[in-house]
Amino acid sequence: MRVLLQRVNYASVTVDGELKGEIGKGVLLFIGVTHTDTEKDAVYLAEKIANLRIFEDEDGKMNRSVLDIGGGALVISQFTLYGDCRKGRRPGFSEAADPAMADPLYMKFTELLRQQGVSKVDHGVFGADMKVKLENDGPVTFIVESK
């Protein structure tokens, strides 16, 4: 599994003009699933991301996690994280998992973040054309992978 994490002051997702998820300060997580991923990957990433110290403490050091600040998480499915742009001009997506496999892992990851204690966890709609709005904080962006 691959997650593109952005520290945000605000993030929301809409589908067909309808608000599906929204958070204040926290993390916006774009998540991609590949063929070999299992629930173990989701468990690892949920624990890692919930405890990753990427928010500033009183001394301005990245020393606090989303749990420490009581922040939220907005989780968006993003198969293009497994896009391969090395050949030609059109990305290939053969490394992205089939939706029948990816969707349950995406939802499991979302539930695992809740179980870790993240105060508010919202998500988009798997496979939908989503509009994501955000205000980056920093900006701070990381790629976090399970393998």
Long-range contacts (C-beta under 8 A, 24 or more apart in sequence): 1-31, 1-32, 1-33, 1-34, 1-37, 1-41, 1-42, 1-45, 1-105, 1-109, 1-145, 1-146, 1-147, 2-31, 2-32, 2-34, 2-81, 2-82, 2-143, 2-144, 2-145, 2-146, 3-29, 3-30, 3-31, 3-32, 3-45, 3-49, 3-81, 3-143, 3-144, 3-145, 4-29, 4-30, 4-78, 4-81, 4-141, 4-142, 4-143, 5-29, 5-30, 5-49, 5-52, 5-54, 5-141, 5-142, 5-143, 5-144, 6-30, 6-134, 6-136, 6-139, 6-140, 6-141, 7-54, 7-55, 7-136, 7-137, 7-138, 7-139, 7-140, 7-141, 8-74, 8-134, 8-135, 8-136, 8-137, 9-135, 9-136, 9-137, 10-133, 10-134, 10-135, 11-74, 11-132, 11-133, 11-134, 11-135, 12-74, 12-132, 12-133, 12-134, 13-74, 13-76, 13-122, 13-123, 13-124, 13-130, 13-131, 13-132, 13-133, 14-130, 14-131, 14-133, 15-124, 15-125, 15-128, 15-129, 15-130, 15-131, 16-129, 20-122, 20-123, 20-124, 20-125, 20-130, 21-74, 21-75, 21-122, 21-123, 21-124, 22-74, 22-122, 23-71, 23-72, 23-73, 23-74, 23-120, 23-122, 24-71, 24-72, 24-120, 25-69, 25-71, 25-72, 25-137, 26-66, 26-69, 26-71, 26-72, 26-73, 26-74, 26-118, 26-120, 27-54, 27-66, 27-71, 27-72, 27-73, 27-74, 28-73, 28-74, 28-76, 28-132, 28-134, 29-73, 29-74, 29-75, 29-76, 30-76, 30-77, 30-78, 30-81, 31-75, 31-76, 31-77, 31-78, 31-81, 31-106, 31-109, 32-77, 32-78, 32-79, 32-80, 32-81, 32-82, 32-96, 33-79, 33-82, 33-96, 33-97, 33-101, 33-102, 33-105, 33-106, 34-82, 34-95, 34-96, 34-97, 35-95, 35-97, 35-98, 35-101, 36-147, 37-97, 37-101, 37-105, 37-146, 38-105, 39-105, 39-108, 40-146, 41-105, 41-146, 41-147, 42-105, 42-108, 42-109, 42-112, 42-146, 43-112, 44-146, 45-109, 45-144, 45-146, 46-109, 46-112, 46-113, 46-115, 46-116, 47-112, 47-116, 48-144, 49-73, 49-113, 49-144, 50-113, 50-116, 50-117, 50-118, 51-116, 52-142, 52-144, 54-140, 54-142, 62-140, 66-118, 67-116, 67-117, 67-118, 70-119, 71-118, 71-119, 72-118, 72-119, 72-120, 72-121, 72-122, 73-113, 73-118, 73-120, 73-121, 73-122, 74-121, 74-122, 74-123, 74-124, 75-106, 75-109, 75-110, 75-113, 75-121, 75-122, 75-123, 75-124, 76-123, 76-124, 76-130, 76-132, 77-102, 77-103, 77-106, 77-124, 77-126, 77-127, 99-126, 99-127, 102-126, 103-127
